[in-house]
Amino acid sequence: MDLNSMTYVELEEQIKKTKIAILPIGALEAHGPHLPLGTDNYLAERLAQKVAEKIEAIVLPTFAYGQVWSLRNVAGSINISNEHLKAILVDIGTSLYKFGIRYYVIINGHFGNNVAIKEAARELYEKIPELKVYYFFYPGVSHIIDEVRESEPLPGGYFHACEIETSYMLYLAPEHVQMEKAINDTPNLPEDFEYTPTPWDRVTSTVVMGNAALATKEKGEKIINAAIDNIVKILKKWLTTKEGV
């Protein structure tokens, strides 16, 4: 159920059936020579759509901008501060609650958004305790990634435009992948990379963090389906304990 295409009358009728809204959120940022700037948006949106089909939820238009401080110096990367992003997410949640939504589910396609999302959820918890906020970033898939990965992981678990993220795209948005341009570029990260702010353009000229050439649709499908199952399981467990949803 796509909010963007509904009339307000249709929405009012739909809210009588479900009080769950999903906000896909991504970012505009460089993803190497083989993936589009909107990679995180495509991933969040299509993941949200798959989840919505299983729990009968309303899907909001994708919020296409995020906190991309690490890649802000690279063409096409548009950075939104944590403060502004948090405020926007709180405003969206407040609006949803006013017209009857009681479950605000944020499906995130960009790791850099996590801080702002968590802070927004906490503020909404204090401001509107009746609004239940969930936030997901590929939950419970680390063991699946370990099973399918052929390349060595980067220290700290960093991944970007690599074997894993490219596999996600090959499954969810294959029409936007140029695999003939996929490369292997595993940067040698400095020892303090995890512990001090480091713009990524200082450690990589391609902004690829791994071996994208090893990506396959099958790997992406296995990981993404596990993430969907985990999200649905968590939401259904809560929703079945509540009345009127």
Order of alpha helices (4+ residues) and beta strands (2+ residues): alpha-beta-alpha-beta-alpha-beta-alpha-beta-alpha-alpha-beta-beta-alpha
